[in-house]
Amino acid sequence: MKITDVRLRAVKNENELKLKAYADVTFDECFVIHGLKIIDGQKGMFVAMPSRKMPDGEYKDIAHPITPELRKEITNSVIARYNEMDLEEEAVEAVEE
């Protein structure tokens, strides 16, 4: 299974300092997972899988990779796309100034 597309929606809410963006990841141009989160944590950026709050207050992932290799591939692809988006925004801001 190959990642064929990563789409991001930046979070521009000042109350959400750690949440940087939401991501949708497409596999083999035929399966998509919506709602991954890019979070700036204490140990750097990481990708949180989509989750749902359970009645006991605990959060459970509703979709997640089974292998560490796939989790790493998803994380690397999503964070690389986020870094590209940051560079694109910086370039636009530089042109506007």
C-alpha positions as CSV (number, residue, x, y, z in Angstrom):
1,M,0.0,0.0,0.0
2,K,1.5,3.4,-1.0
3,I,0.5,6.9,0.1
4,T,-0.6,8.7,-3.1
5,D,-1.9,12.0,-1.6
6,V,-1.7,14.0,1.6
7,R,-4.0,17.0,2.0
8,L,-3.7,19.4,4.9
9,R,-6.0,22.0,6.5
10,A,-4.0,24.4,8.7
11,V,-5.4,25.4,12.1
12,K,-5.3,29.1,12.6
13,N,-6.9,29.2,16.0
14,E,-4.9,30.9,18.7
15,N,-6.5,28.6,21.4
16,E,-5.0,25.5,19.7
17,L,-1.3,26.2,20.0
18,K,-0.2,22.6,19.8
19,L,-2.6,21.4,17.0
20,K,-1.0,22.6,13.7
21,A,-3.2,21.0,11.0
22,Y,-5.6,18.3,10.1
23,A,-4.5,15.8,7.4
24,D,-6.3,13.4,5.0
25,V,-4.1,10.6,3.6
26,T,-5.0,8.7,0.5
27,F,-3.6,5.2,-0.2
28,D,-3.3,3.7,-3.7
29,E,-5.6,6.4,-5.0
30,C,-8.6,4.4,-3.7
31,F,-8.8,4.6,0.1
32,V,-8.6,7.8,2.3
33,I,-8.4,8.3,6.0
34,H,-9.6,11.8,7.2
35,G,-8.9,13.6,10.4
36,L,-5.3,12.8,11.3
37,K,-3.9,15.6,13.4
38,I,-0.4,17.2,13.3
39,I,0.6,18.1,16.8
40,D,3.6,20.0,18.1
41,G,4.4,18.0,21.2
42,Q,7.1,18.2,23.8
43,K,9.4,15.9,21.8
44,G,8.6,17.5,18.4
45,M,6.0,17.1,15.7
46,F,3.9,13.9,15.6
47,V,0.8,12.6,13.8
48,A,-2.2,11.5,15.9
49,M,-4.7,9.1,14.3
50,P,-8.4,10.0,14.1
51,S,-10.1,9.1,17.4
52,R,-13.4,9.2,19.1
53,K,-14.2,10.0,22.8
54,M,-15.7,7.0,24.6
55,P,-18.4,7.3,27.3
56,D,-15.7,6.8,30.0
57,G,-13.8,9.8,28.7
58,E,-11.0,7.8,27.1
59,Y,-10.0,8.4,23.4
60,K,-9.8,5.4,21.1
61,D,-8.3,5.5,17.6
62,I,-10.9,4.7,15.0
63,A,-8.3,4.0,12.3
64,H,-4.6,3.3,12.8
65,P,-1.7,1.4,11.2
66,I,-1.0,-2.1,12.5
67,T,2.8,-2.0,11.9
68,P,5.4,0.5,13.1
69,E,6.7,0.7,9.6
70,L,3.4,2.0,8.2
71,R,3.0,4.4,11.1
72,K,6.5,5.8,10.4
73,E,5.7,6.1,6.7
74,I,2.4,8.0,7.4
75,T,4.1,10.3,9.9
76,N,7.0,11.1,7.6
77,S,4.7,11.8,4.6
78,V,2.3,14.0,6.6
79,I,5.0,16.0,8.4
80,A,7.0,16.4,5.1
81,R,3.8,17.8,3.5
82,Y,3.3,20.1,6.5
83,N,6.8,21.4,6.2
84,E,6.3,22.1,2.4
85,M,3.1,24.0,3.3
86,D,5.0,26.1,5.8
87,L,7.7,26.9,3.2
88,E,5.0,27.8,0.6
89,E,3.3,30.2,3.1
90,E,6.6,31.8,3.9
91,A,7.3,32.3,0.2
92,V,3.9,33.9,-0.4
93,E,4.4,36.2,2.6
94,A,7.8,37.3,1.3
95,V,6.4,38.2,-2.1
96,E,3.6,40.2,-0.5
97,E,6.0,42.3,1.6
